[in-house]
Amino acid sequence: MTKEQHKHLSMPTACPVTGAPLEVTRLECFESGVSIEGRFKPNEFALLDEANLEFLRIFVKVRGNLKEAERILELSYPTVRLRFDNMLQALGYEVSQDDETSSANTSSNTDILDLLEKGEISAVEAAEQLRALKKQSNKRKR
């Protein structure tokens, strides 16, 4: 594999067979040929999937302005906010259920499915949001 090809590969984070987390065990410098082996723990940003990583890049580029992210992504503000909440959850942060603009406050399964149908969210995001909505509903019943 050439240096150019290697640069463009995203780091896999899960085993393609079991889905278990993968460990980084080797780092290599193509220039010097030096390789370092061990068990390395990647930071939380390295473990983001491609969709969340791309959202993070845009979020940083617009200095945290979700309205500007909305403009760049050409998505509705609620969809951008849902993606932001999904990214926070992927990083291991708890999303406040009291926040009126939180993804947990999506009014219904129908709203999420409408966003999916319009292509404003991916199937994975829709599944995550439906799970979050179900979890919130179960908490309210207790």
PADO-915756 format. One record per atom (N, C-alpha, C): residue in three letters; x, y, z; residue number from 1; atom name. Coordinates in nm, 4 decimals. Layout:
BEGIN
['ALA', [X, Y, Z], NUM, 'CA']
...
***
This chain:
BEGIN
['MET', [0.0853, -0.1182, 0.0000], 1, 'N']
['MET', [0.0000, 0.0000, 0.0000], 1, 'CA']
['MET', [0.0895, 0.1240, 0.0000], 1, 'C']
['THR', [0.0610, 0.2191, -0.0861], 2, 'N']
['THR', [0.1420, 0.3412, -0.0924], 2, 'CA']
['THR', [0.1036, 0.4369, 0.0186], 2, 'C']
['LYS', [0.1902, 0.5357, 0.0413], 3, 'N']
['LYS', [0.1602, 0.6391, 0.1415], 3, 'CA']
['LYS', [0.0297, 0.7091, 0.1087], 3, 'C']
['GLU', [0.0063, 0.7392, -0.0193], 4, 'N']
['GLU', [-0.1141, 0.8126, -0.0594], 4, 'CA']
['GLU', [-0.2387, 0.7313, -0.0283], 4, 'C']
['GLN', [-0.2374, 0.6019, -0.0592], 5, 'N']
['GLN', [-0.3539, 0.5181, -0.0314], 5, 'CA']
['GLN', [-0.3764, 0.5078, 0.1186], 5, 'C']
['HIS', [-0.2697, 0.4942, 0.1943], 6, 'N']
['HIS', [-0.2812, 0.4771, 0.3388], 6, 'CA']
['HIS', [-0.3408, 0.6005, 0.4054], 6, 'C']
['LYS', [-0.3094, 0.7180, 0.3564], 7, 'N']
['LYS', [-0.3607, 0.8417, 0.4149], 7, 'CA']
['LYS', [-0.5124, 0.8510, 0.4089], 7, 'C']
['HIS', [-0.5736, 0.7887, 0.3104], 8, 'N']
['HIS', [-0.7162, 0.8070, 0.2880], 8, 'CA']
['HIS', [-0.8047, 0.7044, 0.3588], 8, 'C']
['LEU', [-0.7463, 0.6090, 0.4251], 9, 'N']
['LEU', [-0.8265, 0.5096, 0.4950], 9, 'CA']
['LEU', [-0.8695, 0.5624, 0.6305], 9, 'C']
['SER', [-0.9944, 0.5410, 0.6634], 10, 'N']
['SER', [-1.0422, 0.5736, 0.7977], 10, 'CA']
['SER', [-1.0061, 0.4579, 0.8890], 10, 'C']
['MET', [-0.9790, 0.4913, 1.0140], 11, 'N']
['MET', [-0.9438, 0.3873, 1.1088], 11, 'CA']
['MET', [-1.0683, 0.3091, 1.1480], 11, 'C']
['PRO', [-1.0677, 0.1781, 1.1251], 12, 'N']
['PRO', [-1.1822, 0.0998, 1.1728], 12, 'CA']
['PRO', [-1.1798, 0.0970, 1.3251], 12, 'C']
['THR', [-1.2954, 0.0982, 1.3862], 13, 'N']
['THR', [-1.3019, 0.1006, 1.5324], 13, 'CA']
['THR', [-1.3681, -0.0238, 1.5896], 13, 'C']
['ALA', [-1.4300, -0.1049, 1.5029], 14, 'N']
['ALA', [-1.4986, -0.2249, 1.5501], 14, 'CA']
['ALA', [-1.4601, -0.3436, 1.4625], 14, 'C']
['CYS', [-1.4537, -0.4601, 1.5237], 15, 'N']
['CYS', [-1.4234, -0.5836, 1.4515], 15, 'CA']
['CYS', [-1.5342, -0.6103, 1.3499], 15, 'C']
['PRO', [-1.4982, -0.6364, 1.2247], 16, 'N']
['PRO', [-1.6018, -0.6617, 1.1241], 16, 'CA']
['PRO', [-1.6765, -0.7930, 1.1468], 16, 'C']
['VAL', [-1.6211, -0.8826, 1.2288], 17, 'N']
['VAL', [-1.6858, -1.0113, 1.2542], 17, 'CA']
['VAL', [-1.7757, -1.0047, 1.3776], 17, 'C']
['THR', [-1.7209, -0.9529, 1.4889], 18, 'N']
['THR', [-1.7955, -0.9558, 1.6147], 18, 'CA']
['THR', [-1.8536, -0.8207, 1.6544], 18, 'C']
['GLY', [-1.7995, -0.7124, 1.5989], 19, 'N']
['GLY', [-1.8429, -0.5794, 1.6382], 19, 'CA']
['GLY', [-1.7731, -0.5289, 1.7637], 19, 'C']
['ALA', [-1.6866, -0.6117, 1.8217], 20, 'N']
['ALA', [-1.6136, -0.5724, 1.9422], 20, 'CA']
['ALA', [-1.5143, -0.4606, 1.9075], 20, 'C']
['PRO', [-1.4810, -0.3763, 2.0051], 21, 'N']
['PRO', [-1.3851, -0.2682, 1.9786], 21, 'CA']
['PRO', [-1.2483, -0.3234, 1.9367], 21, 'C']
['LEU', [-1.1859, -0.2558, 1.8423], 22, 'N']
['LEU', [-1.0511, -0.2919, 1.7997], 22, 'CA']
['LEU', [-0.9493, -0.2141, 1.8829], 22, 'C']
['GLU', [-0.8328, -0.2725, 1.9047], 23, 'N']
['GLU', [-0.7248, -0.2047, 1.9752], 23, 'CA']
['GLU', [-0.6189, -0.1627, 1.8752], 23, 'C']
['VAL', [-0.5603, -0.0470, 1.8986], 24, 'N']
['VAL', [-0.4485, -0.0015, 1.8166], 24, 'CA']
['VAL', [-0.3242, -0.0667, 1.8755], 24, 'C']
['THR', [-0.2544, -0.1472, 1.7932], 25, 'N']
['THR', [-0.1379, -0.2181, 1.8445], 25, 'CA']
['THR', [-0.0097, -0.1858, 1.7688], 25, 'C']
['ARG', [-0.0217, -0.1061, 1.6640], 26, 'N']
['ARG', [0.0995, -0.0754, 1.5863], 26, 'CA']
['ARG', [0.0863, 0.0625, 1.5243], 26, 'C']
['LEU', [0.1918, 0.1413, 1.5370], 27, 'N']
['LEU', [0.2024, 0.2717, 1.4722], 27, 'CA']
['LEU', [0.3285, 0.2684, 1.3868], 27, 'C']
['GLU', [0.3213, 0.3299, 1.2687], 28, 'N']
['GLU', [0.4349, 0.3227, 1.1773], 28, 'CA']
['GLU', [0.4588, 0.4570, 1.1101], 28, 'C']
['CYS', [0.5855, 0.4920, 1.0968], 29, 'N']
['CYS', [0.6265, 0.6111, 1.0227], 29, 'CA']
['CYS', [0.6756, 0.5654, 0.8862], 29, 'C']
['PHE', [0.6051, 0.6035, 0.7811], 30, 'N']
['PHE', [0.6446, 0.5618, 0.6471], 30, 'CA']
['PHE', [0.7775, 0.6236, 0.6052], 30, 'C']
['GLU', [0.8026, 0.7438, 0.6526], 31, 'N']
['GLU', [0.9252, 0.8132, 0.6144], 31, 'CA']
['GLU', [1.0494, 0.7428, 0.6659], 31, 'C']
['SER', [1.0496, 0.7072, 0.7945], 32, 'N']
['SER', [1.1690, 0.6474, 0.8542], 32, 'CA']
['SER', [1.1638, 0.4957, 0.8590], 32, 'C']
['GLY', [1.0461, 0.4401, 0.8444], 33, 'N']
['GLY', [1.0321, 0.2955, 0.8547], 33, 'CA']
['GLY', [1.0216, 0.2465, 0.9983], 33, 'C']
['VAL', [1.0229, 0.3377, 1.0934], 34, 'N']
['VAL', [1.0128, 0.3001, 1.2340], 34, 'CA']
['VAL', [0.8694, 0.2576, 1.2647], 34, 'C']
['SER', [0.8557, 0.1495, 1.3382], 35, 'N']
['SER', [0.7228, 0.1096, 1.3844], 35, 'CA']
['SER', [0.7298, 0.0882, 1.5351], 35, 'C']
['ILE', [0.6207, 0.1186, 1.6004], 36, 'N']
['ILE', [0.6089, 0.1062, 1.7451], 36, 'CA']
['ILE', [0.4907, 0.0145, 1.7711], 36, 'C']
['GLU', [0.5144, -0.0878, 1.8510], 37, 'N']
['GLU', [0.4071, -0.1817, 1.8821], 37, 'CA']
['GLU', [0.3746, -0.1767, 2.0302], 37, 'C']
['GLY', [0.2494, -0.1941, 2.0617], 38, 'N']
['GLY', [0.2013, -0.1917, 2.1994], 38, 'CA']
['GLY', [0.0500, -0.1874, 2.1974], 38, 'C']
['ARG', [-0.0097, -0.1557, 2.3088], 39, 'N']
['ARG', [-0.1551, -0.1398, 2.3165], 39, 'CA']
['ARG', [-0.1822, 0.0069, 2.3443], 39, 'C']
['PHE', [-0.2338, 0.0760, 2.2429], 40, 'N']
['PHE', [-0.2554, 0.2196, 2.2512], 40, 'CA']
['PHE', [-0.4045, 0.2483, 2.2591], 40, 'C']
['LYS', [-0.4394, 0.3410, 2.3456], 41, 'N']
['LYS', [-0.5797, 0.3782, 2.3599], 41, 'CA']
['LYS', [-0.6046, 0.5052, 2.2790], 41, 'C']
['PRO', [-0.6878, 0.4961, 2.1732], 42, 'N']
['PRO', [-0.7191, 0.6168, 2.0965], 42, 'CA']
['PRO', [-0.8091, 0.7096, 2.1781], 42, 'C']
['ASN', [-0.7991, 0.8396, 2.1518], 43, 'N']
['ASN', [-0.8875, 0.9331, 2.2220], 43, 'CA']
['ASN', [-1.0298, 0.9191, 2.1682], 43, 'C']
['GLU', [-1.1236, 0.9797, 2.2381], 44, 'N']
['GLU', [-1.2645, 0.9641, 2.2033], 44, 'CA']
['GLU', [-1.2976, 1.0171, 2.0635], 44, 'C']
['PHE', [-1.2217, 1.1139, 2.0146], 45, 'N']
['PHE', [-1.2496, 1.1686, 1.8821], 45, 'CA']
['PHE', [-1.2102, 1.0695, 1.7728], 45, 'C']
['ALA', [-1.1059, 0.9930, 1.7981], 46, 'N']
['ALA', [-1.0617, 0.8928, 1.7006], 46, 'CA']
['ALA', [-1.1628, 0.7808, 1.6857], 46, 'C']
['LEU', [-1.2498, 0.7643, 1.7844], 47, 'N']
['LEU', [-1.3475, 0.6566, 1.7818], 47, 'CA']
['LEU', [-1.4825, 0.6979, 1.7223], 47, 'C']
['LEU', [-1.4964, 0.8244, 1.6846], 48, 'N']
['LEU', [-1.6214, 0.8694, 1.6226], 48, 'CA']
['LEU', [-1.6387, 0.8058, 1.4855], 48, 'C']
['ASP', [-1.7625, 0.7722, 1.4510], 49, 'N']
['ASP', [-1.7873, 0.7226, 1.3159], 49, 'CA']
['ASP', [-1.7737, 0.8398, 1.2176], 49, 'C']
['GLU', [-1.7720, 0.8094, 1.0910], 50, 'N']
['GLU', [-1.7460, 0.9105, 0.9881], 50, 'CA']
['GLU', [-1.8470, 1.0248, 0.9922], 50, 'C']
['ALA', [-1.9757, 0.9940, 1.0130], 51, 'N']
['ALA', [-2.0800, 1.0979, 1.0148], 51, 'CA']
['ALA', [-2.0591, 1.1943, 1.1320], 51, 'C']
['ASN', [-2.0315, 1.1395, 1.2499], 52, 'N']
['ASN', [-2.0087, 1.2251, 1.3668], 52, 'CA']
['ASN', [-1.8792, 1.3038, 1.3543], 52, 'C']
['LEU', [-1.7777, 1.2428, 1.2966], 53, 'N']
['LEU', [-1.6500, 1.3124, 1.2781], 53, 'CA']
['LEU', [-1.6659, 1.4297, 1.1809], 53, 'C']
['GLU', [-1.7406, 1.4085, 1.0737], 54, 'N']
['GLU', [-1.7642, 1.5165, 0.9774], 54, 'CA']
['GLU', [-1.8443, 1.6291, 1.0422], 54, 'C']
['PHE', [-1.9444, 1.5933, 1.1238], 55, 'N']
['PHE', [-2.0209, 1.6957, 1.1941], 55, 'CA']
['PHE', [-1.9299, 1.7733, 1.2892], 55, 'C']
['LEU', [-1.8412, 1.7044, 1.3601], 56, 'N']
['LEU', [-1.7487, 1.7704, 1.4521], 56, 'CA']
['LEU', [-1.6593, 1.8688, 1.3772], 56, 'C']
['ARG', [-1.6106, 1.8291, 1.2607], 57, 'N']
['ARG', [-1.5258, 1.9193, 1.1796], 57, 'CA']
['ARG', [-1.6014, 2.0474, 1.1445], 57, 'C']
['ILE', [-1.7252, 2.0312, 1.1021], 58, 'N']
['ILE', [-1.8063, 2.1485, 1.0665], 58, 'CA']
['ILE', [-1.8337, 2.2324, 1.1902], 58, 'C']
['PHE', [-1.8676, 2.1676, 1.3012], 59, 'N']
['PHE', [-1.8972, 2.2368, 1.4268], 59, 'CA']
['PHE', [-1.7775, 2.3214, 1.4707], 59, 'C']
['VAL', [-1.6588, 2.2658, 1.4610], 60, 'N']
['VAL', [-1.5374, 2.3405, 1.4982], 60, 'CA']
['VAL', [-1.5149, 2.4549, 1.3987], 60, 'C']
['LYS', [-1.5331, 2.4261, 1.2699], 61, 'N']
['LYS', [-1.5129, 2.5277, 1.1662], 61, 'CA']
['LYS', [-1.6011, 2.6500, 1.1881], 61, 'C']
['VAL', [-1.7261, 2.6277, 1.2334], 62, 'N']
['VAL', [-1.8197, 2.7387, 1.2535], 62, 'CA']
['VAL', [-1.8184, 2.7875, 1.3982], 62, 'C']
['ARG', [-1.7167, 2.7443, 1.4716], 63, 'N']
['ARG', [-1.6963, 2.7880, 1.6105], 63, 'CA']
['ARG', [-1.8172, 2.7622, 1.6992], 63, 'C']
['GLY', [-1.8830, 2.6481, 1.6775], 64, 'N']
['GLY', [-1.9937, 2.6092, 1.7634], 64, 'CA']
['GLY', [-2.1273, 2.6728, 1.7306], 64, 'C']
['ASN', [-2.1366, 2.7430, 1.6201], 65, 'N']
['ASN', [-2.2610, 2.8094, 1.5829], 65, 'CA']
['ASN', [-2.3491, 2.7113, 1.5047], 65, 'C']
['LEU', [-2.4514, 2.6580, 1.5725], 66, 'N']
['LEU', [-2.5370, 2.5586, 1.5072], 66, 'CA']
['LEU', [-2.6176, 2.6173, 1.3909], 66, 'C']
['LYS', [-2.6514, 2.7451, 1.4003], 67, 'N']
['LYS', [-2.7233, 2.8094, 1.2885], 67, 'CA']
['LYS', [-2.6352, 2.8110, 1.1636], 67, 'C']
['GLU', [-2.5051, 2.8359, 1.1820], 68, 'N']
['GLU', [-2.4121, 2.8364, 1.0685], 68, 'CA']
['GLU', [-2.3932, 2.6939, 1.0159], 68, 'C']
['ALA', [-2.3894, 2.5967, 1.1066], 69, 'N']
['ALA', [-2.3808, 2.4562, 1.0645], 69, 'CA']
['ALA', [-2.5049, 2.4187, 0.9835], 69, 'C']
['GLU', [-2.6194, 2.4693, 1.0263], 70, 'N']
['GLU', [-2.7452, 2.4472, 0.9539], 70, 'CA']
['GLU', [-2.7329, 2.4975, 0.8100], 70, 'C']
['ARG', [-2.6757, 2.6168, 0.7947], 71, 'N']
['ARG', [-2.6603, 2.6757, 0.6615], 71, 'CA']
['ARG', [-2.5656, 2.5921, 0.5751], 71, 'C']
['ILE', [-2.4518, 2.5520, 0.6322], 72, 'N']
['ILE', [-2.3528, 2.4752, 0.5564], 72, 'CA']
['ILE', [-2.4072, 2.3381, 0.5166], 72, 'C']
['LEU', [-2.4746, 2.2718, 0.6101], 73, 'N']
['LEU', [-2.5250, 2.1373, 0.5843], 73, 'CA']
['LEU', [-2.6558, 2.1365, 0.5054], 73, 'C']
['GLU', [-2.7191, 2.2555, 0.4956], 74, 'N']
['GLU', [-2.8475, 2.2686, 0.4272], 74, 'CA']
['GLU', [-2.9518, 2.1753, 0.4896], 74, 'C']
['LEU', [-2.9552, 2.1774, 0.6229], 75, 'N']
['LEU', [-3.0509, 2.0980, 0.6997], 75, 'CA']
['LEU', [-3.1283, 2.1895, 0.7925], 75, 'C']
['SER', [-3.2391, 2.1396, 0.8417], 76, 'N']
['SER', [-3.3174, 2.2185, 0.9361], 76, 'CA']
['SER', [-3.2438, 2.2258, 1.0698], 76, 'C']
['TYR', [-3.2748, 2.3314, 1.1464], 77, 'N']
['TYR', [-3.2104, 2.3470, 1.2772], 77, 'CA']
['TYR', [-3.2364, 2.2266, 1.3678], 77, 'C']
['PRO', [-3.3606, 2.1744, 1.3751], 78, 'N']
['PRO', [-3.3817, 2.0572, 1.4616], 78, 'CA']
['PRO', [-3.2956, 1.9373, 1.4213], 78, 'C']
['THR', [-3.2743, 1.9179, 1.2913], 79, 'N']
['THR', [-3.1911, 1.8072, 1.2451], 79, 'CA']
['THR', [-3.0459, 1.8293, 1.2841], 79, 'C']
['VAL', [-2.9976, 1.9523, 1.2690], 80, 'N']
['VAL', [-2.8597, 1.9849, 1.3086], 80, 'CA']
['VAL', [-2.8444, 1.9637, 1.4585], 80, 'C']
['ARG', [-2.9427, 2.0064, 1.5345], 81, 'N']
['ARG', [-2.9373, 1.9891, 1.6795], 81, 'CA']
['ARG', [-2.9379, 1.8406, 1.7161], 81, 'C']
['LEU', [-3.0161, 1.7601, 1.6453], 82, 'N']
['LEU', [-3.0181, 1.6161, 1.6687], 82, 'CA']
['LEU', [-2.8810, 1.5548, 1.6398], 82, 'C']
['ARG', [-2.8184, 1.5985, 1.5331], 83, 'N']
['ARG', [-2.6847, 1.5480, 1.4999], 83, 'CA']
['ARG', [-2.5832, 1.5894, 1.6064], 83, 'C']
['PHE', [-2.5977, 1.7107, 1.6575], 84, 'N']
['PHE', [-2.5097, 1.7575, 1.7643], 84, 'CA']
['PHE', [-2.5284, 1.6704, 1.8888], 84, 'C']
['ASP', [-2.6524, 1.6461, 1.9262], 85, 'N']
['ASP', [-2.6800, 1.5616, 2.0422], 85, 'CA']
['ASP', [-2.6267, 1.4200, 2.0221], 85, 'C']
['ASN', [-2.6425, 1.3660, 1.9020], 86, 'N']
['ASN', [-2.5902, 1.2321, 1.8715], 86, 'CA']
['ASN', [-2.4386, 1.2288, 1.8854], 86, 'C']
['MET', [-2.3725, 1.3352, 1.8380], 87, 'N']
['MET', [-2.2270, 1.3422, 1.8492], 87, 'CA']
['MET', [-2.1856, 1.3466, 1.9960], 87, 'C']
['LEU', [-2.2559, 1.4280, 2.0762], 88, 'N']
['LEU', [-2.2250, 1.4345, 2.2189], 88, 'CA']
['LEU', [-2.2386, 1.2970, 2.2839], 88, 'C']
['GLN', [-2.3450, 1.2261, 2.2514], 89, 'N']
['GLN', [-2.3654, 1.0924, 2.3075], 89, 'CA']
['GLN', [-2.2551, 0.9974, 2.2622], 89, 'C']
['ALA', [-2.2140, 1.0058, 2.1358], 90, 'N']
['ALA', [-2.1066, 0.9203, 2.0852], 90, 'CA']
['ALA', [-1.9747, 0.9477, 2.1574], 90, 'C']
['LEU', [-1.9563, 1.0713, 2.2028], 91, 'N']
['LEU', [-1.8352, 1.1074, 2.2776], 91, 'CA']
['LEU', [-1.8460, 1.0691, 2.4251], 91, 'C']
['GLY', [-1.9633, 1.0199, 2.4639], 92, 'N']
['GLY', [-1.9813, 0.9751, 2.6011], 92, 'CA']
['GLY', [-2.0404, 1.0786, 2.6940], 92, 'C']
['TYR', [-2.0863, 1.1914, 2.6391], 93, 'N']
['TYR', [-2.1488, 1.2944, 2.7214], 93, 'CA']
['TYR', [-2.2979, 1.2693, 2.7315], 93, 'C']
['GLU', [-2.3529, 1.3021, 2.8460], 94, 'N']
['GLU', [-2.4967, 1.2876, 2.8646], 94, 'CA']
['GLU', [-2.5654, 1.4104, 2.8059], 94, 'C']
['VAL', [-2.6694, 1.3872, 2.7295], 95, 'N']
['VAL', [-2.7468, 1.4965, 2.6710], 95, 'CA']
['VAL', [-2.8597, 1.5268, 2.7676], 95, 'C']
['SER', [-2.8718, 1.6524, 2.8059], 96, 'N']
['SER', [-2.9724, 1.6936, 2.9027], 96, 'CA']
['SER', [-3.1119, 1.6663, 2.8500], 96, 'C']
['GLN', [-3.1913, 1.5964, 2.9289], 97, 'N']
['GLN', [-3.3287, 1.5689, 2.8885], 97, 'CA']
['GLN', [-3.4186, 1.6891, 2.9140], 97, 'C']
['ASP', [-3.3697, 1.7843, 2.9924], 98, 'N']
['ASP', [-3.4488, 1.9035, 3.0222], 98, 'CA']
['ASP', [-3.4378, 2.0079, 2.9126], 98, 'C']
['ASP', [-3.3396, 1.9932, 2.8256], 99, 'N']
['ASP', [-3.3150, 2.0901, 2.7199], 99, 'CA']
['ASP', [-3.4264, 2.0812, 2.6163], 99, 'C']
['GLU', [-3.4959, 2.1906, 2.5944], 100, 'N']
['GLU', [-3.6100, 2.1902, 2.5020], 100, 'CA']
['GLU', [-3.5721, 2.1571, 2.3595], 100, 'C']
['THR', [-3.4481, 2.1834, 2.3204], 101, 'N']
['THR', [-3.4080, 2.1561, 2.1826], 101, 'CA']
['THR', [-3.3370, 2.0231, 2.1698], 101, 'C']
['SER', [-3.3330, 1.9448, 2.2750], 102, 'N']
['SER', [-3.2648, 1.8159, 2.2745], 102, 'CA']
['SER', [-3.3347, 1.7172, 2.1822], 102, 'C']
['SER', [-3.2577, 1.6215, 2.1322], 103, 'N']
['SER', [-3.3171, 1.5189, 2.0462], 103, 'CA']
['SER', [-3.4176, 1.4344, 2.1221], 103, 'C']
['ALA', [-3.4029, 1.4284, 2.2526], 104, 'N']
['ALA', [-3.4974, 1.3509, 2.3328], 104, 'CA']
['ALA', [-3.6361, 1.4139, 2.3310], 104, 'C']
['ASN', [-3.6471, 1.5388, 2.2901], 105, 'N']
['ASN', [-3.7759, 1.6066, 2.2877], 105, 'CA']
['ASN', [-3.8432, 1.6023, 2.1512], 105, 'C']
['THR', [-3.7901, 1.5225, 2.0599], 106, 'N']
['THR', [-3.8593, 1.5051, 1.9336], 106, 'CA']
['THR', [-3.9989, 1.4561, 1.9670], 106, 'C']
['SER', [-4.1005, 1.5188, 1.9089], 107, 'N']
['SER', [-4.2357, 1.4955, 1.9572], 107, 'CA']
['SER', [-4.2873, 1.3545, 1.9323], 107, 'C']
['SER', [-4.2378, 1.2862, 1.8299], 108, 'N']
['SER', [-4.2920, 1.1531, 1.8056], 108, 'CA']
['SER', [-4.2029, 1.0731, 1.7124], 108, 'C']
['ASN', [-4.2340, 0.9436, 1.7081], 109, 'N']
['ASN', [-4.1652, 0.8554, 1.6141], 109, 'CA']
['ASN', [-4.1866, 0.9043, 1.4709], 109, 'C']
['THR', [-4.3042, 0.9580, 1.4455], 110, 'N']
['THR', [-4.3389, 1.0058, 1.3117], 110, 'CA']
['THR', [-4.2449, 1.1178, 1.2677], 110, 'C']
['ASP', [-4.2116, 1.2095, 1.3598], 111, 'N']
['ASP', [-4.1203, 1.3190, 1.3259], 111, 'CA']
['ASP', [-3.9843, 1.2648, 1.2834], 111, 'C']
['ILE', [-3.9358, 1.1659, 1.3576], 112, 'N']
['ILE', [-3.8055, 1.1063, 1.3259], 112, 'CA']
['ILE', [-3.8118, 1.0374, 1.1902], 112, 'C']
['LEU', [-3.9182, 0.9629, 1.1670], 113, 'N']
['LEU', [-3.9320, 0.8931, 1.0389], 113, 'CA']
['LEU', [-3.9471, 0.9913, 0.9227], 113, 'C']
['ASP', [-4.0126, 1.1036, 0.9468], 114, 'N']
['ASP', [-4.0230, 1.2075, 0.8435], 114, 'CA']
['ASP', [-3.8855, 1.2620, 0.8069], 114, 'C']
['LEU', [-3.8022, 1.2886, 0.9091], 115, 'N']
['LEU', [-3.6657, 1.3371, 0.8837], 115, 'CA']
['LEU', [-3.5870, 1.2344, 0.8035], 115, 'C']
['LEU', [-3.6039, 1.1067, 0.8371], 116, 'N']
['LEU', [-3.5362, 0.9993, 0.7646], 116, 'CA']
['LEU', [-3.5829, 0.9946, 0.6198], 116, 'C']
['GLU', [-3.7135, 1.0047, 0.6006], 117, 'N']
['GLU', [-3.7698, 0.9994, 0.4656], 117, 'CA']
['GLU', [-3.7198, 1.1157, 0.3793], 117, 'C']
['LYS', [-3.7041, 1.2329, 0.4412], 118, 'N']
['LYS', [-3.6559, 1.3508, 0.3680], 118, 'CA']
['LYS', [-3.5053, 1.3458, 0.3446], 118, 'C']
['GLY', [-3.4380, 1.2475, 0.4041], 119, 'N']
['GLY', [-3.2939, 1.2367, 0.3879], 119, 'CA']
['GLY', [-3.2165, 1.3318, 0.4776], 119, 'C']
['GLU', [-3.2836, 1.3910, 0.5770], 120, 'N']
['GLU', [-3.2176, 1.4857, 0.6664], 120, 'CA']
['GLU', [-3.1381, 1.4162, 0.7760], 120, 'C']
['ILE', [-3.1687, 1.2885, 0.8010], 121, 'N']
['ILE', [-3.0901, 1.2083, 0.8939], 121, 'CA']
['ILE', [-3.0692, 1.0708, 0.8321], 121, 'C']
['SER', [-2.9651, 1.0007, 0.8762], 122, 'N']
['SER', [-2.9374, 0.8666, 0.8243], 122, 'CA']
['SER', [-3.0210, 0.7642, 0.8997], 122, 'C']
['ALA', [-3.0221, 0.6421, 0.8489], 123, 'N']
['ALA', [-3.0950, 0.5343, 0.9157], 123, 'CA']
['ALA', [-3.0361, 0.5089, 1.0542], 123, 'C']
['VAL', [-2.9049, 0.5181, 1.0664], 124, 'N']
['VAL', [-2.8394, 0.4984, 1.1961], 124, 'CA']
['VAL', [-2.8834, 0.6067, 1.2943], 124, 'C']
['GLU', [-2.8861, 0.7328, 1.2483], 125, 'N']
['GLU', [-2.9305, 0.8425, 1.3350], 125, 'CA']
['GLU', [-3.0768, 0.8237, 1.3752], 125, 'C']
['ALA', [-3.1592, 0.7812, 1.2797], 126, 'N']
['ALA', [-3.3009, 0.7590, 1.3104], 126, 'CA']
['ALA', [-3.3158, 0.6503, 1.4166], 126, 'C']
['ALA', [-3.2398, 0.5427, 1.4020], 127, 'N']
['ALA', [-3.2463, 0.4339, 1.5002], 127, 'CA']
['ALA', [-3.2029, 0.4834, 1.6381], 127, 'C']
['GLU', [-3.0958, 0.5624, 1.6431], 128, 'N']
['GLU', [-3.0481, 0.6172, 1.7711], 128, 'CA']
['GLU', [-3.1544, 0.7068, 1.8346], 128, 'C']
['GLN', [-3.2167, 0.7904, 1.7529], 129, 'N']
['GLN', [-3.3171, 0.8826, 1.8050], 129, 'CA']
['GLN', [-3.4416, 0.8082, 1.8519], 129, 'C']
['LEU', [-3.4798, 0.7034, 1.7796], 130, 'N']
['LEU', [-3.5953, 0.6243, 1.8215], 130, 'CA']
['LEU', [-3.5665, 0.5532, 1.9536], 130, 'C']
['ARG', [-3.4432, 0.5029, 1.9689], 131, 'N']
['ARG', [-3.4048, 0.4402, 2.0959], 131, 'CA']
['ARG', [-3.4080, 0.5422, 2.2091], 131, 'C']
['ALA', [-3.3553, 0.6630, 2.1827], 132, 'N']
['ALA', [-3.3540, 0.7680, 2.2854], 132, 'CA']
['ALA', [-3.4963, 0.8068, 2.3233], 132, 'C']
['LEU', [-3.5844, 0.8159, 2.2254], 133, 'N']
['LEU', [-3.7244, 0.8501, 2.2511], 133, 'CA']
['LEU', [-3.7913, 0.7409, 2.3345], 133, 'C']
['LYS', [-3.7620, 0.6156, 2.3024], 134, 'N']
['LYS', [-3.8192, 0.5037, 2.3776], 134, 'CA']
['LYS', [-3.7668, 0.5048, 2.5211], 134, 'C']
['LYS', [-3.6362, 0.5302, 2.5362], 135, 'N']
['LYS', [-3.5766, 0.5347, 2.6697], 135, 'CA']
['LYS', [-3.6397, 0.6459, 2.7530], 135, 'C']
['GLN', [-3.6606, 0.7621, 2.6906], 136, 'N']
['GLN', [-3.7226, 0.8737, 2.7622], 136, 'CA']
['GLN', [-3.8659, 0.8395, 2.8005], 136, 'C']
['SER', [-3.9380, 0.7755, 2.7111], 137, 'N']
['SER', [-4.0751, 0.7364, 2.7382], 137, 'CA']
['SER', [-4.0807, 0.6372, 2.8539], 137, 'C']
['ASN', [-3.9873, 0.5433, 2.8575], 138, 'N']
['ASN', [-3.9829, 0.4450, 2.9660], 138, 'CA']
['ASN', [-3.9519, 0.5128, 3.0997], 138, 'C']
['LYS', [-3.8661, 0.6148, 3.0993], 139, 'N']
['LYS', [-3.8329, 0.6875, 3.2233], 139, 'CA']
['LYS', [-3.9552, 0.7632, 3.2761], 139, 'C']
['ARG', [-4.0345, 0.8188, 3.1844], 140, 'N']
['ARG', [-4.1539, 0.8950, 3.2246], 140, 'CA']
['ARG', [-4.2580, 0.8040, 3.2897], 140, 'C']
['LYS', [-4.2645, 0.6773, 3.2435], 141, 'N']
['LYS', [-4.3638, 0.5831, 3.2935], 141, 'CA']
['LYS', [-4.3333, 0.5390, 3.4367], 141, 'C']
['ARG', [-4.2053, 0.5474, 3.4783], 142, 'N']
['ARG', [-4.1644, 0.5018, 3.6112], 142, 'CA']
['ARG', [-4.2127, 0.5874, 3.7205], 142, 'C']
***
